[in-house]
């Protein structure tokens, strides 16, 4: 264990967080037909070949989720596990488990893919996060002007602005197969690159491959170089984003007493979580973004 996990309170906070019923319920609700992955952010361990990252899991119920977390050692020997879901959704869990000839066979089982604008700071500091927030505000300003549907999440480091794949496939002429010229991953890449050029240099233009992952709301953001533990939070209003400060997401600042009649609780100062990631501009038109970014109109359905 390194400096953070030498601190017993750090490890205890992680274990206690993921034994909370409301946290596990919120996580599980976000995993319908998506991959569940635990990625170890301890580079020193990865260089020794000791990484315990674990992919290609799925969860259809609380028992499966708890089993995966337990199997990975999160409750007994926690490391810098960050918990992710796939950007893609699948026809069935069989697609998630299919590892053979991944790039070819895996995409045959994909039935949806979200557009994620990931805005990360150059440095994982308070000042860096606030700079990334300014980039996020510029993106949603454009989205509001164009009537683009989206939701916002603080990832523990930066911000994810996500457009549900249903809005994309209902508007565009796309395929989920990598070998097709009009694949959705190529469209997402073009949009991210153009938005990075025009809106914010902090936009990550690599979040566009079929196996890409993003963090889930109400999981913990854990990095060896950062002593603080941050909670990944949904942001459910424009005002909330404008007023957002990373100290709000610190695990010690995230506390309200639960329902006293709920017998599951073992700890004080915890909050009942009702997972909800608000979608803005529901029913908006995704093709407005393609036109505004001056992409090839062959992407659009005729």
For each residue, the residues with C-beta under 8 A, 3 or more apart:
1: 4 5 6 11
2: 5 6 42 44 224
3: 6 7 224 227
4: 1 7 10 80 224 227
5: 1 2 10 11 78 79
6: 1 2 3
7: 3 4 10 11 227
8: 11 12
9: 12 13
10: 4 5 7 13 14 227 229
11: 1 5 7 8 14 15 78
12: 8 9 15 16
13: 9 10 16 17 229 251
14: 10 11 17 18 74 78 220 222 229
15: 11 12 18 19 74 75 78
16: 12 13 19 20 267
17: 13 14 20 23 220 251
18: 14 15 23 24 69 74 75 220
19: 15 16 24 75 266
20: 16 17 23 24 267 270
21: 24 25 264
22: 25 26 258 270 271 272 273 274
23: 17 18 20 26 27 218 273
24: 18 19 20 21 27 28 62 65 66
25: 21 22 28 29 62 273 275
26: 22 23 29 30 217 218 273 274 275
27: 23 24 30 31 59 65 83 216 217 218 219
28: 24 25 31 59 61 62 65
29: 25 26 32 275
30: 26 27 34 85 216 217 275
31: 27 28 34 36 58 59 60 65 85 216
32: 29 60 89
33: 89 90 91 92 93 111
34: 30 31 58 85 86 88 89 90 96
35: 55 56 57 58 85 86 88 90 96 213
36: 31 57 58 59 65 68 83 84 85
37: 53 54 55 56 57 83 84 85 86 213
38: 52 53 54 57 68 69 72 74 81 82 83 84
39: 53 55 81 82 84 213
40: 45 46 51 52 53 79 80 81
41: 80 81 82 222 223 224
42: 2 45 46 51 79 80 224
43: 46 47 224
44: 2 47 48 224
45: 40 42 48 50 51 52 79
46: 40 42 43 49 50 51 53
47: 43 44
48: 44 45
49: 46
50: 45 46
51: 40 42 45 46
52: 38 40 45 72 73 79 81
53: 37 38 39 40 46
54: 37 38 57 68 71 72
55: 35 37 39
56: 35 37 96 97 99
57: 35 36 37 38 54 68 96
58: 31 34 35 36 64 93 96 97
59: 27 28 31 36 64 65 68
60: 31 32 64 93
61: 28 64 65
62: 24 25 28 65 66
63: 66 67
64: 58 59 60 61 67 68
65: 24 27 28 31 36 59 61 62 68 69
66: 24 62 63 69 70
67: 63 64 70 71
68: 36 38 54 57 59 64 65 71 72
69: 18 38 65 66 72 74 75
70: 66 67 73 74 75 76
71: 54 67 68
72: 38 52 54 68 69 81
73: 52 70 76 77 78 79
74: 14 15 18 38 69 70 78 81
75: 15 18 19 69 70 78
76: 70 73
77: 73
78: 5 11 14 15 73 74 75 81
79: 5 40 42 45 52 73
80: 4 40 41 42 222 223 224
81: 38 39 40 41 52 72 74 78 222
82: 38 39 41 156 215 219 220 221 222
83: 27 36 37 38 215 216 219 220
84: 36 37 38 39 213 214 215 216
85: 30 31 34 35 36 37 213 214 215 216
86: 34 35 37 89 90 96 211 212 213
87: 113 114 116 207 212 213 214
88: 34 35 110 112 113 176 210 211 212
89: 32 33 34 86 110 111 112 113 165
90: 33 34 35 86 93 94 95 96 109 110 111
91: 33 94 95 109 110 111
92: 33 95 109
93: 33 58 60 90 96 97
94: 90 91 97 98 109
95: 90 91 92 98 106 108 109 110
96: 34 35 56 57 58 86 90 93 109
97: 56 58 93 94
98: 94 95 102 105 106 109
99: 56 102 106
100: 105
101: 104 105
102: 98 99 105 106 211
103: 106 107 178 210
104: 101 107 108 178 179
105: 98 100 101 102 108 109
106: 95 98 99 102 103 109 110 210 211
107: 103 104 110 176 177 178 210
108: 95 104 105 177
109: 90 91 92 94 95 96 98 105 106
110: 88 89 90 91 95 106 107 113 176 210
111: 33 89 90 91 176
112: 88 89 164 165 166 169 176
113: 87 88 89 110 165 168 176 184 185 188 210
114: 87 162 163 164 165 168
115: 162 163 165 168 188 191
116: 87 160 161 162 188 207 212 214
117: 139 160 161 162 192 195 203 207
118: 155 158 159 160 203 204 207 214
119: 132 135 136 139 158 159 160 161 200 202 203 204
120: 132 155 157 158 202 204
121: 124 125 127 128 129 131 132 157 158 202
122: 128 131 202
123: 127 128
124: 121 128 129 157 223 225 226
125: 121 128 129
126: 129 130 245 246 247
127: 121 123 130 131
128: 121 122 123 124 125 131 132
129: 121 124 125 126 132 133 157 158 246
130: 126 127 133 134 245 246
131: 121 122 127 128 134 135 202
132: 119 120 121 128 129 135 136 158 159 202
133: 129 130 136 137 159 241 244
134: 130 131 137 138 200
135: 119 131 132 138 139 159 199 200 202 203
136: 119 132 133 139 140 152 158 159 161 241
137: 133 134 140 141 241 242
138: 134 135 141 142 199 200
139: 117 119 135 136 142 143 161 195 199 200 203
140: 136 137 143 144 150 152 161 238 241 280
141: 137 138 144 145
142: 138 139 145 146 148 199 292
143: 139 140 146 147 148 150 161 280 281 289
144: 140 141 147 148 280 281
145: 141 142
146: 142 143 284 285 288 289 292
147: 143 144 281 284 285 288
148: 142 143 144 163 167 281 284 285 286 288 289
149: 163 164 167 279 280 281 282 283 284 286
150: 140 143 161 162 163 279 280 281
151: 161 162 164 234 277 278 279 280
152: 136 140 159 160 161 162 234 235 236 241 280
153: 159 160 162 215 217 232 233 234 235 277
154: 158 159 230 232 233 234 235 244 246 249
155: 118 120 158 159 160 214 215 221 232
156: 82 215 219 220 221 230 231 232 249
157: 120 121 124 129 221 223 230
158: 118 119 120 121 129 132 136 154 155 202
159: 118 119 132 133 135 136 152 153 154 155 235 241
160: 116 117 118 119 152 153 155 214 215
161: 116 117 119 136 139 140 143 150 151 152
162: 114 115 116 117 150 151 152 153 214
163: 114 115 148 149 150 167 168 286
164: 112 114 149 151 167 168 279
165: 89 112 113 114 115 168 169 184
166: 112 169 170
167: 148 149 163 164 170 171 284 286
168: 113 114 115 163 164 165 171 172 174 184 187 286
169: 112 165 166 172 174 184
170: 166 167 286
171: 167 168 285 286 287 300 301
172: 168 169 184 187 286 287 290 299 300 301
173: 182 298 299 300 301 302
174: 168 169 182 183 184 187 299
175: 180 182 183 184
176: 88 107 110 111 112 113 183 184 210
177: 107 108 180 183
178: 103 104 107 183 185 210
179: 104 183
180: 175 177 183
181: 186
182: 173 174 175 186 187 298 299
183: 174 175 176 177 178 179 180 186 187
184: 113 165 168 169 172 174 175 176 187 188
185: 113 178 188 189 208 209 210
186: 181 182 183 189 190 208
187: 168 172 174 182 183 184 190 191 290 295 299
188: 113 115 116 184 185 191 192 207 208
189: 185 186 192 193 205 208
190: 186 187 193 194 293 295
191: 115 187 188 194 195 289 290 293 295
192: 117 188 189 195 196 203 204 205 206 207 208
193: 189 190 196 197 205
194: 190 191 197 198 293 294 295
195: 117 139 191 192 198 199 200 203 293
196: 192 193 199 200 201 203 205
197: 193 194
198: 194 195 293
199: 135 138 139 142 195 196 203
200: 119 134 135 138 139 195 196 203
201: 196
202: 119 120 121 122 131 132 135 158
203: 117 118 119 135 139 192 195 196 199 200
204: 118 119 120 192 207
205: 189 192 193 196 208
206: 192 209 212
207: 87 116 117 118 188 192 204 212 214
208: 185 186 188 189 192 205 212
209: 185 206 212
210: 88 103 106 107 110 113 176 178 185
211: 86 88 102 106
212: 86 87 88 116 206 207 208 209
213: 35 37 39 84 85 86 87
214: 84 85 87 116 118 155 160 162 207
215: 82 83 84 85 153 155 156 160 219 221 232
216: 27 30 31 83 84 85 219 232
217: 26 27 30 153 232 233 234 275 277
218: 23 26 27 231 232 233 273 275
219: 27 82 83 156 215 216 231 232
220: 14 17 18 82 83 156 229 230 231 232 251
221: 82 155 156 157 215 226 229 230 231 232 249
222: 14 41 80 81 82 226 229
223: 41 80 124 157 226
224: 2 3 4 41 42 43 44 80
225: 124
226: 124 221 222 223 230
227: 3 4 7 10
228: 250 251
229: 10 13 14 220 221 222 250 251
230: 154 156 157 220 221 226 246 249 250 251
231: 156 218 219 220 221 249 250 251 254
232: 153 154 155 156 215 216 217 218 219 220 221 249
233: 153 154 217 218 248 249
234: 151 152 153 154 217 275 276 277 278
235: 152 153 154 159 240 241 244
236: 152 240 276 277 278
237: 240 241 278
238: 140 241 242
239: 242 243
240: 235 236 237 243 244
241: 133 136 137 140 152 159 235 237 238 244
242: 137 238 239
243: 239 240
244: 133 154 235 240 241 248
245: 126 130 248
246: 126 129 130 154 230 249 250
247: 126 250 253
248: 233 244 245 253 254
249: 154 156 221 230 231 232 233 246 253 254
250: 228 229 230 231 246 247 253 254
251: 13 17 220 228 229 230 231 254
252: 255
253: 247 248 249 250
254: 231 248 249 250 251 271
255: 252 269 270 271
256: 269 270 271 272
257: 260 268 269 270
258: 22 262 265 270 271 272
259: 262 272
260: 257
261:
262: 258 259 265 272
263:
264: 21
265: 258 262 270
266: 19
267: 16 20 270
268: 257
269: 255 256 257
270: 20 22 255 256 257 258 265 267
271: 22 254 255 256 258
272: 22 256 258 259 262
273: 22 23 25 26 218
274: 22 26
275: 25 26 29 30 217 218 234
276: 234 236
277: 151 153 217 234 236
278: 151 234 236 237
279: 149 150 151 164 282
280: 140 143 144 149 150 151 152
281: 143 144 147 148 149 150 284
282: 149 279
283: 149
284: 146 147 148 149 167 281 288
285: 146 147 148 171 288
286: 148 149 163 167 168 170 171 172 289 290
287: 171 172 290 291 300
288: 146 147 148 284 285 291 292
289: 143 146 148 191 286 292 293
290: 172 187 191 286 287 293 295 297 299 300
291: 287 288 294 295 297
292: 142 146 288 289
293: 190 191 194 195 198 289 290
294: 194 291
295: 187 190 191 194 290 291 299
296: 299
297: 290 291 300
298: 173 182
299: 172 173 174 182 187 290 295 296
300: 171 172 173 287 290 297
301: 171 172 173
302: 173
